Amino acid sequence: MQAVRRFAGSDPAVIMDAAIGIAGAALIAIATWGQPRLIGSEAIAGPPWLLALLPLLLGGSLLLRRRAPLVMWLVIWASVGLLFLLDGSNSLRGLTWTFVLFAAAYALGAHASLRRAVAGLILTFPVVALISHRGDLGLAIGAGGDGGSNATVALALVQLAAFWLAGVFIHARRRAAALAAQGAAAQRRAEQAAAAERARIARELHDIVAHHLSVIVLQAAGARASGKPAGATLEKIENSARRALAETRSLLGVLRDPDEAPGLAPQPGIGELDALAASVRAAGLPVSLVIDGEPGALPATVDVSVYRIVQEALTNVLKHAGPARADVTIGCAQDAVTIEVTDDGTGQPGNGQAGSGQPENRQPGNESPGGGHGLAGMRERAAVFGGELAAGPRPGGGFVVRARLPLGEPS
C-alpha cells in the first residue's frame, strides 16, 4: 500500500489509471491463458509470443489514458490489427473487448485535444475494415449476427463513437471550467493588486499630508511665538502647503473615476456656472442662470457639488429634452444651498438618467425615472451633506430637478 501511495503521490487519478490498466490486463490475460467463458468472452488465438504481450499491449496501455491518450489508442488498435493479421479467427466479443475498447474510446475523447481525438478515431478505420473482412466486431449485448456483417460492424462503431463523444463532452466541460477558474483567479489577482496599490497610495498620502502639515504647524507656531514680522515664515508655509497640495493631487489622480479626465486645474464651483451656461447655450440650449445670496462663503466641497449637480442636470436637458429652454436658480442661505433646474422640453421615451447616454423617461406621472447613473450620482452628492434631491416631470410639461444641501455637519 505504501508503494502504491508513493507511486500515486497525492493525485488519486493515478491510482484510478493504474486500477483500470490492471483490470484490462487481467481480463486480456484470462481471455488468453485462462477460462474466457468465466468472463463472457471468446478465447484469443495467436502466436505464443503475441499472446504473452497482449495483456501488456491491450490492458497495460490504459495506464497511459491521461498522459498519452493518442499513444494508448494507437497501441491498442495496432495490437488488434496485428492479432487479426496473424490469426483471423478471432472475434472482438465479450467483456474483455467491451471494457478495453470502451475505456480507451472514452479516454481518447476525454484526455486528448479535439484534433488528436479525431485523428485517432480516423486512424482506426483501416483496422476496423480488416476486422470486418476477417473476423467479428460485436461489442455489446444484442450485437450478434453473422461475423463481419456490415450491420454488426456499424453497431460496434456507433458504440465506440458514443463513448468517444462522451469523452469529448467531458473534455469540453473541464476545459470551460478551467478557463473560468483562470479568469476568476486573474480577476482576484487584479483586485488584490488594485487594493495593494490603493493601500500604498494611502500610506504615501498620509506621509505627505502629515509631513507638510507638521512643518506648517511648527512654522506658524514659531512665527507667532517670535512676535516678529513673519514674511519669510509665511512664504515657507505657503511653499509647504503648495507642495502638499500638488503631491496630494498627483496621488489622488489615480483614484479618479475612469470617465473623469485628470487635470491640474482647481475643481469648478458656483463661480464657473456662468461659463457652464455659456457652453450649454453654444450647444443650442437657451439657459438662464440666477444666483441669490453670497456664494463666496460656501465650503469648497459644497461649492463643487453645486456645480456638478447643475452640470449633470443641464446635460440631461441638453440630451433628452428636445427643443427646450432651461432655467437654473441657486439660492445661498446661511443654513443651506438650494438648487432648481427646470426645462419646458417634451422629452423622449426611455428609462435613462442624466449623463447615462440613454433617453430620460419624461412622461407625466413618472416621478422617479429608473436606471442609469445621472440622478443617482446627483442624489449621492446631496446625501454626502445630509441633503436631498427630487426629480421628475413638471405638471405643465418639462422636467425639474430640485436639491437642498445643508451647510451644517452632515447627519
C-alpha positions in Angstrom: 0.0 0.0 0.0 2.8 2.4 0.8 4.4 1.6 -2.6 1.1 2.5 -4.3 0.9 5.7 -2.4 4.4 6.7 -3.3 3.6 5.9 -6.9 0.4 7.8 -6.9 1.6 10.7 -4.9 -1.3 13.0 -3.9 -3.2 12.5 -7.2 -6.0 9.9 -7.0 -6.3 9.9 -10.8 -3.0 8.0 -11.0 -4.5 5.3 -8.8 -7.6 5.1 -10.9 -5.5 4.8 -14.1 -3.5 2.0 -12.5 -6.6 0.2 -11.5 -8.1 0.4 -15.0 -4.9 -0.7 -16.6 -4.5 -3.7 -14.2 -8.2 -4.7 -14.7 -7.8 -4.5 -18.5 -4.6 -6.6 -18.4 -6.2 -9.1 -16.1 -9.2 -9.5 -18.5 -6.9 -10.0 -21.5 -4.8 -12.5 -19.6 -7.8 -14.6 -18.6 -9.2 -14.5 -22.2 -5.7 -15.5 -23.5 -4.5 -18.1 -20.9 -7.4 -18.9 -18.6 -11.1 -19.6 -18.9 -12.5 -16.9 -21.1 -16.1 -18.2 -20.6 -15.8 -17.1 -16.9 -15.8 -13.5 -18.1 -18.2 -13.9 -21.0 -15.5 -13.7 -23.7 -14.3 -15.8 -26.5 -10.8 -17.3 -26.5 -8.0 -15.4 -28.1 -5.8 -17.3 -30.6 -2.4 -16.4 -32.0 1.3 -16.9 -31.7 2.5 -17.6 -28.2 4.8 -14.5 -28.2 2.0 -12.3 -29.2 -0.4 -13.8 -26.6 2.3 -13.1 -24.0 2.4 -9.5 -24.9 -1.3 -8.9 -25.4 -2.1 -8.2 -21.6 0.6 -5.5 -21.7 -0.3 -4.1 -25.1 -4.1 -4.1 -24.7 -4.6 -3.7 -21.0 -1.4 -2.1 -19.8 -1.8 0.7 -22.4 -4.7 2.0 -20.4 -2.1 3.3 -17.9 -1.4 6.0 -20.5 -5.0 7.1 -20.8 -4.3 10.6 -19.3 -0.7 11.2 -20.1 -0.7 9.9 -23.7 -4.2 9.1 -24.8 -3.4 9.0 -28.5 -0.5 6.7 -28.0 -2.7 4.4 -25.9 -5.3 4.3 -28.6 -2.9 3.6 -31.4 -1.1 0.8 -29.5 -4.4 -0.9 -28.7 -5.6 -0.9 -32.3 -2.2 -1.8 -33.7 -2.2 -4.8 -31.4 -5.7 -5.7 -32.5 -4.8 -5.4 -36.2 -1.6 -7.5 -35.7 -3.7 -10.2 -34.0 -6.1 -10.4 -36.9 -3.3 -10.4 -39.4 -1.6 -13.4 -37.7 -4.8 -15.3 -36.9 -8.1 -14.0 -38.4 -10.2 -16.5 -36.5 -10.5 -14.1 -33.5 -13.7 -12.1 -32.7 -13.8 -9.0 -30.7 -16.7 -10.1 -28.5 -17.4 -10.2 -24.8 -16.5 -8.3 -21.6 -12.8 -8.3 -22.4 -13.0 -6.2 -25.6 -16.0 -4.2 -24.4 -14.1 -3.0 -21.3 -10.8 -2.3 -23.1 -12.1 -0.6 -26.2 -14.9 1.4 -24.5 -12.5 2.6 -21.8 -9.9 3.5 -24.5 -12.5 5.4 -26.6 -13.7 7.4 -23.6 -10.1 8.2 -22.6 -9.2 9.4 -26.1 -12.1 11.9 -26.2 -11.7 13.0 -22.5 -8.0 13.5 -22.3 -6.7 14.3 -25.8 -7.2 17.5 -27.7 -10.0 17.5 -30.2 -7.6 17.4 -33.1 -5.8 14.4 -31.7 -9.0 12.7 -30.7 -10.4 13.0 -34.3 -7.1 11.9 -35.8 -7.1 8.8 -33.5 -10.6 7.9 -34.5 -9.8 8.2 -38.2 -6.7 6.1 -37.9 -8.7 3.1 -36.6 -10.7 2.8 -39.9 -8.1 0.5 -41.6 -8.1 -1.9 -38.6 -11.9 -1.9 -38.5 -12.0 -2.7 -42.2 -9.6 -5.6 -41.7 -11.7 -6.9 -38.8 -14.9 -6.6 -40.8 -13.5 -8.9 -43.6 -11.7 -11.4 -41.4 -13.4 -11.5 -38.1 -16.2 -10.1 -36.0 -16.6 -6.7 -34.2 -19.6 -7.1 -31.9 -19.0 -5.3 -28.6 -22.4 -5.0 -26.9 -25.1 -7.4 -25.8 -27.5 -7.9 -28.6 -24.9 -7.2 -31.3 -24.9 -10.7 -32.6 -25.4 -11.8 -36.1 -23.1 -13.0 -38.9 -19.5 -12.4 -38.2 -18.2 -9.5 -40.2 -21.6 -8.3 -41.3 -21.9 -4.6 -42.1 -24.7 -4.2 -39.5 -22.6 -5.7 -36.8 -19.5 -3.6 -37.6 -21.7 -0.4 -37.9 -23.3 -1.1 -34.5 -19.9 -1.6 -32.9 -18.6 1.6 -34.4 -21.6 3.5 -33.1 -21.0 2.2 -29.6 -17.3 3.2 -29.8 -18.3 6.7 -31.1 -20.8 7.1 -28.3 -18.1 6.6 -25.7 -15.7 8.8 -27.6 -18.3 11.6 -27.8 -19.0 11.3 -24.1 -15.3 11.8 -23.5 -15.2 14.8 -25.8 -18.1 16.4 -24.0 -16.4 15.8 -20.6 -13.2 17.3 -22.0 -15.0 20.4 -23.2 -16.7 20.8 -19.8 -13.4 20.5 -18.0 -11.7 23.0 -20.3 -14.5 25.5 -19.8 -14.4 25.1 -16.1 -10.6 25.5 -16.2 -10.8 28.7 -18.3 -13.5 30.1 -15.9 -11.3 29.3 -12.9 -8.3 31.0 -14.6 -10.4 34.1 -15.4 -11.6 34.2 -11.8 -8.1 33.8 -10.5 -6.9 36.6 -12.8 -9.7 38.8 -11.6 -8.8 38.2 -8.0 -5.2 39.0 -8.7 -6.2 42.2 -10.4 -8.4 43.2 -7.4 -5.6 42.3 -5.0 -3.1 44.3 -7.0 -5.6 47.3 -7.1 -6.2 47.0 -3.3 -2.4 46.9 -2.7 -1.8 49.9 -4.9 -4.6 51.9 -3.1 -3.1 50.9 0.3 0.3 52.1 -0.9 -1.2 55.4 -2.1 -3.0 55.8 1.2 0.2 55.3 3.1 2.1 57.8 0.8 -0.8 60.3 1.1 -0.7 60.0 4.9 3.0 60.6 4.9 2.8 63.6 2.6 0.0 65.3 4.5 1.4 64.5 7.9 4.8 65.8 7.0 3.8 69.1 5.3 1.1 69.9 7.9 3.6 69.2 10.7 6.0 71.7 9.0 3.3 74.3 8.5 2.1 74.0 12.2 5.6 74.3 13.5 6.5 77.2 11.3 3.3 79.0 12.2 3.8 78.4 15.9 7.4 79.6 15.7 6.3 82.8 13.9 3.6 83.5 16.5 6.0 82.9 19.4 8.7 85.2 18.0 6.5 88.2 17.8 8.5 89.5 14.8 7.4 90.1 11.2 6.7 86.8 9.6 7.1 87.4 5.9 9.7 84.8 5.3 8.0 82.3 7.5 4.7 82.8 5.8 6.4 82.2 2.5 7.8 78.9 3.8 4.3 78.0 5.0 2.9 78.9 1.6 5.5 76.8 -0.2 5.0 73.8 2.1 1.2 74.0 1.5 1.6 74.2 -2.2 3.9 71.2 -2.3 1.4 69.2 -0.1 -1.5 70.2 -2.4 0.4 69.3 -5.6 1.6 65.9 -4.3 -1.9 65.1 -2.9 -3.5 65.9 -6.3 -0.9 63.8 -8.1 -1.6 60.8 -5.9 -5.4 61.2 -5.9 -5.3 61.3 -9.7 -5.0 57.5 -10.0 -8.1 57.2 -7.8 -10.3 59.3 -10.1 -13.3 58.0 -11.9 -12.0 56.4 -15.2 -14.5 58.6 -17.1 -13.2 61.8 -15.5 -10.1 63.1 -17.1 -7.4 64.0 -14.6 -6.2 67.6 -14.6 -4.2 70.1 -12.6 -6.9 72.9 -12.7 -8.8 73.6 -9.5 -12.2 72.0 -9.1 -15.1 74.1 -10.5 -17.6 75.8 -8.3 -20.5 78.3 -8.4 -18.2 80.9 -9.9 -17.8 78.8 -13.0 -21.6 78.3 -13.6 -21.6 81.3 -16.0 -19.0 79.6 -18.2 -21.0 76.4 -18.0 -24.2 78.1 -19.0 -22.4 79.8 -21.9 -21.1 76.4 -23.2 -24.6 75.0 -23.0 -26.0 77.9 -24.9 -23.3 77.4 -27.5 -24.6 73.8 -27.9 -28.1 75.2 -28.7 -30.0 75.2 -25.4 -31.1 78.6 -24.1 -30.2 78.8 -20.4 -31.0 81.4 -17.8 -28.9 81.5 -14.6 -29.9 83.2 -11.3 -27.8 83.1 -8.2 -29.3 84.5 -5.0 -27.2 85.2 -1.9 -23.5 85.2 -1.4 -21.8 82.1 -2.7 -18.3 83.1 -1.7 -18.6 81.8 1.8 -19.6 78.3 0.8 -17.4 75.4 1.8 -15.3 74.1 -1.1 -16.9 70.7 -1.1 -20.4 72.2 -1.3 -19.3 74.6 -4.0 -18.0 71.7 -6.2 -21.2 69.6 -5.6 -23.5 72.5 -6.6 -21.6 72.9 -9.8 -21.7 69.1 -10.6 -25.4 68.8 -9.9 -26.2 71.7 -12.2 -23.8 70.3 -14.8 -25.5 66.9 -14.8 -29.0 68.4 -14.8 -28.2 70.6 -17.8 -26.5 67.7 -19.6 -29.8 65.7 -19.1 -31.8 68.6 -20.6 -29.4 69.0 -23.5 -29.5 65.3 -24.4 -33.1 64.4 -23.8 -35.5 67.4 -23.5 -35.7 68.1 -27.3 -36.3 71.7 -28.3 -36.5 73.5 -24.9 -35.0 76.1 -22.6 -33.7 75.7 -19.1 -33.8 77.8 -16.0 -31.2 77.4 -13.2 -31.8 79.0 -9.8 -29.2 78.8 -7.0 -30.2 80.0 -3.5 -27.4 80.6 -1.0 -28.7 81.0 2.6 -26.9 80.7 5.9 -28.1 77.1 6.6 -28.3 75.6 3.1 -27.9 75.9 -0.6 -30.9 75.2 -2.8 -30.7 74.2 -6.5 -33.5 74.2 -9.0 -33.1 73.3 -12.7 -36.2 73.3 -14.8 -36.9 72.9 -18.5 -40.0 73.0 -20.8 -39.0 70.3 -23.2 -41.2 67.4 -24.4 -38.5 64.8 -23.8 -38.2 61.3 -25.3 -39.5 58.0 -24.1 -37.0 55.8 -22.3 -35.5 55.0 -18.9 -32.2 56.7 -18.9 -30.8 59.1 -16.4 -28.9 62.3 -16.7 -25.5 61.6 -18.1 -26.3 58.0 -18.8 -26.4 58.3 -22.5 -30.0 56.9 -22.7 -33.2 58.8 -23.1 -34.9 60.0 -20.0 -38.4 58.8 -19.1 -40.1 62.2 -19.0 -43.7 61.1 -19.3 -46.1 62.9 -16.9 -46.8 61.0 -13.7 -43.4 59.3 -13.6 -41.9 61.0 -10.6 -38.7 59.0 -10.4 -37.1 57.7 -13.5 -35.3 54.5 -13.0 -32.0 53.1 -14.3 -28.8 54.9 -15.3 -26.4 56.9 -13.1 -27.1 60.6 -13.5 -29.8 61.1 -11.0 -28.2 58.5 -8.7 -25.0 60.5 -8.8 -26.7 63.8 -8.0 -28.6 62.1 -5.1 -25.3 60.8 -3.8 -23.7 64.2 -3.9 -26.6 65.7 -2.0 -26.6 62.8 0.5 -23.0 63.4 1.4 -24.1 66.7 3.1 -27.3 65.2 4.6 -29.3 66.8 1.9 -31.9 65.6 -0.5 -32.7 65.7 -4.2 -36.0 65.2 -6.1 -36.5 64.9 -9.8 -39.5 64.3 -12.0 -41.8 65.7 -14.7 -43.5 69.1 -14.1 -47.3 69.3 -14.1 -47.3 71.7 -17.0 -44.7 69.8 -19.0 -41.0 69.6 -18.9 -38.8 68.3 -16.1 -37.5 69.6 -12.8 -34.5 68.8 -10.6 -34.5 70.2 -7.0 -31.8 69.8 -4.5 -31.0 71.1 -1.0 -27.5 70.9 0.5 -27.3 71.8 4.2 -24.3 73.8 5.3 -24.0 72.2 8.8 -22.4 68.9 9.8 -23.9 66.1 7.7 -26.0 63.6 9.7 
